[in-house]
Amino acid sequence: MGRGDISLDWVSDFTSDGGPRYLQIVGFMEQAISDERLKAGDRLPPQRLLADRLGVDLTTVTRAYTEARRRNLLEARGAAGTFIASPRVDLTQVIDLSMNIPPPPAGIDLDDLLRQGVSQVLIHSDVDLLMTYHLGGGSSADRAAGAMWLAPALGKVDEERVLACPGAQSALAALVLSQTRPGEVILAEPLAYPGLLTAAAQLGRQVIGVETDVDGMRPDMLETLARTHKARLVYLNPTLQNPTTHTMPATRRAEIAAVAARLDLRIIEDDPYWLFSPYAPKPLAHYAPRNVFYVSTLSKCLLPGLRTAYVVMPEAMAQEEVLGALRSFVLMSTPLMTALTTQWIHDGTAASLLEGIRTEAWARLELAYRTLGDSQLVDSGGIHLWKALPAHWRGADFVQKARMEGLNVVSHQAFQVGADDGAGGAAHIRISLGRSRSRFELVNALRRLGELAQRRGQREVVV
C-alpha cells in the first residue's frame, strides 16, 4: 500500500465480549500497527466511511479516533485526513519495562468502571464509616470477598482464615516479623522477589538461597539447610516465579509440602500470578494447609491502586500474632479502596476486569515473542519475561545503558539471594510488559531493547 492510500484491511469484526465498540476499534488499530499491517504514514478512512463499514454510528468512530490520538497512534493533517503517526520519542520520559503491573484491560473503559464502582460503594456504604478507623484483617464482607476471589486457586476457603491486608508488601513484612526472630534465617530460591529481601534486611533477618533444579527448589537441600540453620520460615513464589517465570510442577510442590510437614516449617507462598496461568498446579497451600501462609495480591492481576492483598492463614493457627505485627507499621487497609475491591468481587466486576487484563497480557506476550524472536518467552503466560543477555553484556551495564537510551529494565542482580549468581553465570534481565500505555509503545520499546542487546563492545562505555 502506498503512503496516503486509504486502508481498510485492518478492520475486524466486533466480538460480543470485547467491550465497548470504540475501544475495540482502537484495538484493531493497535493490533494492525503491531503486526505492521498499518505503518506510519498510512491514511485511515474518513470517520463516516469507517462507520458505514462497521455498521456503527458516527459518534462511536469519532470517540475511537479521539482515543487513538490520545494514545499517539494517529495524527490529523487537516483536509488531508487522518494518518498513522510516526513513533513518538519522548526525550524526557523513560519507558518503564521494570515495574510489574498488570496491563490496561482490553475492551474495558477503566474511567467508567471506576466512576460506577465508587458510586455503588457510596450508595451502599455509610460515608462516615468509610472515613474512620477499621479493624485490621478486614470486615466479614471483605473476608468473604477474599474467599470468593481465591476459590479458583484454593477451592472453598473458610473466610475466617482470610485476612484483607493493605498490599502484599505489608503482608510479607508482617509474616516475617511474626514468624521469625532477629538474626534467624529465611530460606528461599536463589532468585527471589526484592520486596522480601528488603523486608528481611530491614527486620534483621538473613535470607539464604536453596539450590534449585529444573523443577524448582530441591526438597533434599531444603531439608539440609533447614536443619543446618534451624530455619523455621521458607519463602516461595511457585507459579510464574518472579523473575524467572518458572512454574513449579505439582510433584515438586507435594515434595516441598512433605518436608515442611516433617520439619514443622512455615511457608510463605507468594502467589500473585496464579490467575494468569491456564496450566498452574494447585498452590502449595493445597498440599500443606497447616504449614502455608498463602498470599495473593490484586496489585499484579487487577489494579495496584486498590492496595488489597489477601492472606489465608494456615489451618488451626491464631491470627492475633500476624495482625499485631501488621498493626505495628500499618494500622489498616484504606477503607474506600477495600470497599471498592469487595464491591467489585461480589458484583462480578473484578472477574470481568481480570478477563480483560488477561486478554491484554497474553496478547502482549505474543507480541514480545514475535518482536524479540526468542522461543523461550512465549510460554511464560504472565506479565513479565526473563531474557538472557548475550555474553558480552553484564547485567548492571546493560541496565545502565538501557536507561541512557530511555528504557528501564531490571537485571538478575536485583533478585539475587546472597552473593551467588542465581542466573547460572549468564546475565539476565526481567522485562515487564504491563506499564507501557499501548501495544504500539511496547513493541517499539522491545525492538529498541533487542537491538541494544545485540550491540557489542559496550562494556567499556559504562563506568
N, C-alpha and C positions, 0 to 999 in steps of 0.2 A: 504494500500500500504506500503510495506516495505521500509525502508530507502535505498536509492541508486537505487530503481526501477525507470524506466523512466515512467513519467506520461504524457498523452495527454488528460486527462479528462477535463482539464481546458480550452482547446481551444474552442473558439466560432466562429460563423460566422461573417464576416465583415458586416458592415452596410454602406449604401451609404452616410449617413450624419454623420458618426462617425469620420471624419477627416483622417489624414494620416494613412496608414495601420500600419506603425511601431509603432505609438502611440496607435493604437487600440490593438496591440499585448501586449504592456506594460499594457494597461488597463485590458486585460484578466487576466494577472498575478496578478495585484493588487486586482482585484475582487475575484479571487480564494484564494489568501492569506487571504483576509479579511473574506471570508466565511469558511476558514480553509479546503478548498479542496486541497490547497497546503500548506505544512508546512515546517519549517526549516529542511533541510537535504534531501528534495525531489529532485530527479535528473530530470533536464529538458532534452528534446530530443536534439540531435545534431542539429545544425542550418540547415543543408541541409535536414534532415528528417522533421523538422518543416516547412521548406519552401515548400517541396513537399506536406505535409499535408494541408497547407493553400493555395496552388496554387499561391505562390508569388516567386519573385526572391530571391536569397540568400542574396543580399545586404539589402533588407528590413528586414529580420530576424536579420542580423548582427547589423543593426542600432538599432533594438528593444532591443537586448541583451545589447548593449552598454549603451543605455538609462536606462535600468533596473538596470545595475550595478551602474550607476551614482546615482540612487535613493536608492542604498543599498538594492535592492531586491534580487540580485543574487551574487554569488561568484564563480569564476572559480578555479578549482582544477587540473589544468594541464590535463594530459591524462585521469584522472578520469571523467572529464566532467564539466558541469555547474550545480550548485545546488542552491536551495532556501537558502538565507542567514539567519542566526540567527539574531533576533532583535539586532541592534547595539545600545548600550548605550553610548551616548556622555556625558562624565562626565564634560565637560567644557561648555556645552550649555544647557540652559533651553528650553524645548519645549513650545512654546508660544501658549497658548489657551486663551489669554487675549485680543488680538488685533482683532477687527472686520474688516477683509479684505476679499475680495472675494477669493475663492479657485482657483488654477490653472485650466484653462479651459480644459474640456475633449475634446480630439480629435483635439487639435489645437497646432501647433508649434509656440509658442509665439515669439521665436527668429526670425523666418522667417517673422512673421506678423509685428514685429517692424521694421525690415530692409526694408520690402516692403513699409510700411506706411511712414516712414521718407523719403524714396526715392521718393515717389509720392509727398510728400509735397515740397521737394526741386525742383522737376520738375515744379510744378505748382505755386510756390511762388517765390518772389524776396527775396533773402537771406538777402540783406541789410534791407528790411522791417521786416524780422523776428528777426533781431538783434537790433532793435531800440525801442523807447518808443511807446506805443499804448494807445489809449483812453480807459478808464475804461468801463466795460459793454460789450465789445466785438464788433467786426465788424458786418456788416449786415449778412455776411455768418455765423459767429459764432452764432448770434441770431437765424438765420433761422435753423441752426443745432439743437439748443436747442429746438425750437418749434417742430421740427420733432421728436426729441428724447422723448419729453414729450407727444406727441399726444396719445399714448396708454392709458395714465392715464387721461389726461385733454381734449382730443379731439383737435379740431382746436384751436390753440393759436396764437394771433396776435404777431408776432415776435418783434414788437416794445415794448411789455411788458416784454420781456425776457432779463435778464442780464446774461452774462457769467462772472463768478467770479473764483478767484483762490482758490477753495476749499470751502466746506460748513462752516468750522470754521470761516473763514474770513467773509463769508456772514452773519452768525449768529451774529457775533460781530458788523458788520455794522448795522444790523437791530436793535439790542439792543441799540446801540449808537444813532441812528437816530430817533427811535420811543419812547424813554423814556428819562427822565432826571435823574441826580444823586439823589439817595435816593428813587426813585419810585419802586413800586412793580411789578414784573412779576409773573403771575400765571402759574402753571404747575401741572402735576400729581405728586404724592408723590415720584415716582422714575422717574428720568429724565436723559437725556444724560449729562455726566460730562462736555463736552465741553461748553454747555450752562451755567452750573453752574459756570464754571471758568470765562467765558466771563462776566457774570453778576457781579461776585465778583470783578474782575479787574476794571470794569467800575463803581463800586459803586452802583449797583442795588441790590435789595433784591428779591430772589425767594421764593415764598410761595406755598406750596402744596395744591391742591384742592382735596377733598375726592373723591374716586372712588368707583364704584360698578362693577359688572361682565361685564358691557358694557363699562367701562372706566370712564373718568371724568364726574361727576354728573352735569348736567346743572343747577339745583337749587343752588348747592353750588358754582358753578362758578359765578352765578349772585350775590349771597350774598357776596362773598369775593370781587368781582369786585366793588361793591358799598361801602363795608366797607373800602377798602384800596384805593379807587379811582384809581384802576389799569386800564391801557389802553392797555396792551400787554399780550397775552396768548401764551404759547409755548406748542405745541402738536406734538407727533410722533405717529399718529394713526394707522399705518399699520406695523405689526410685530414689535411692540414697543421695543425699546432698553431701558432696558434689558429684559422685561418680555415676549416678542414675542406675546403679546396680540394684536389683531386687533379689532379696534372699529367698531361696525356694522353700517350700513347705517342710521338706525333710530336715533342712538345717534349722528352721525355726523350732521344730519339735525337739531337736537335739539340744539346742540352746536352752529351751524351757526345762528339759530334764536336768541339765546342770544346775540351773537356778533353783529348782525344787530340791535337789540333793544337797546343795550348799546353803540353802536359805538366802539366796541373793535377791536383791530387789533390782528390777529392770525398769528404766525409763524408756518406754517405746515412743519415740517421737515420730508421728505418722501423718505429716501434713499433706502427702501426695497420693495417699491410697486411692482416692476417688478419681484420680487421673489415669490409673492403670486398669485396663479392661481384664488383665490377667493376674491381678495381685492375689497371692495366697491369703488365707486368713491371718489376721495380726497375731503377733506373739501372745497378746493378751488372751487369745482363744486357747492357746496351749498351756498357759501358766496364769490362770486368772487370780491366783492367790499371791503372785510374785510381781505382777506387772502394773506399773502406773502408765496408763495409755493416754497420750497427749495428742490432741488434734486441734489445729488452729484453722480458723476461717480466713486468715490473712493470706494464705497461699492458694486457696481454692475459690474464694469469693472476693472480698474486698479488705485490704489492710486497715482501712479506716473504721471497720466495725469493731476492731480491738477486742475480739472474742476468741477464746480458746476453751476447749473442754478437757478436763482431766477425769478419767474414770479410775477411781481408787481400786486397789486390789480387794478381793473379797475378804470380808471379816476384818478389815482394817479401819480403825477410827480416823476421822478426818481432822480432828482438832489440831494435831501437830502440824499438818500441812497448811491449814488455814491460818494458824498462828504465825508460821514462817512467812506466809504471803502478806499478812497484815503488817509485818514489820517494815515493809517497804512500799506497799501499795494497798490502800485501805479497801478499795472496791473497784469493780468494773464501772465504766461510765454508764449511768443508768439509761440515758436516751439511746445510746448505741446498742446496749444489751437488749433493751426493749424492742428496738428495730429488728435485731437479729432474731429474737424469739418470735416476733410477729411474722417475719418472712418465712421462718421454718414451718410454723404452724399453718400458714395460709398457702404454702406451696411456692411462693416467690423465690425462695432460696434455691429450690430444686430447678426452677426454670433458669435462674441466673447461672447456676452451676453448669447446666447443659450448654448454654451459650458460651461460657468460658471454655469448657472442654472442646467444643467445636472449633473455637478460635485457636486454642492451644495446639490441637492436633494439626490444624492447617498450617500453623507457623512451624511446627516440627517438620512437616513435609517440605515446606519452602526452604528451611535451613538445610535439610538433607540435599536437596537439589542444588542449592546455592554453593554449599561448601564441598559437595561431592564426596562425602565421607559416609560409606555404607554402614558404619557402626553407629551413626547418630539416629537413624530413623526409628529404631525400636524402643527408644527410651520412654516415650509416652508421657513425659511430664512437662515442666515449663522451663527446663534448662538442659544444656548439653555439656558434655565433658569431652574436650578435644585435646588430643596430644599435639604438641608443637614439634616442628622439625628439630633435629638435633642441634642446629646452630643457634637455637634460642634458649636462654634461661627464662624461667617464669617471670621473675621480677623485672628483667629487662624488657620483656615483651609487654607487660602491663604498663610500664612507664612510657614506652614508645607509642603504644596504642593511645594512651591518654594524650600525648602530644599531638596525635592526629585526630583527636576528637572522639575517641571510642573508649569506653570504660568497661573493663572486664576484670576478673579475679583469677589469680594464679593458684596453683595447688598449695603454695606455701601458707596461704591463709587458713587452710583446713588441717594442716599437719599437727599431729599429736606428738609432742616432744621433738627431738632433733632428727628423727628418722625421716627419710624421704618416702612417704607413703605412695608416691606415684610410680614406684618401681624404677626409679632412675631417670624417667622421662619427664620433661616439663609438660604440664597440662594447664589449661585454662577452663574455667566454668563460664559458659555463655548463657545468660538469662534472656529469655525470649519475650517476656511479658511487658516490659517497661516501654518499649517502642510504641509510639502513638498509632502506627498503622503498619500493615504488612509491607507497604511500599517503603517506609523508612527502615524497617527491619532488613529487608532484602539488600538495600543499598549499604547498610552498616555491615552486614555479613560479607558482602563482596569485598568491601574495603578491608575487613578483618582477614579474610582469606588471602588477599593479595599481600598484606603485611606479613603474614606468617611465612609466605614463600620467599620473602626477600632474604638475601644473605649478607653477611658482613656487617650486621647491625650492632653486635655486642659492644663494640668499642665506642659507639656514639652515646651510650647512656652511662652516666657516672653516678 
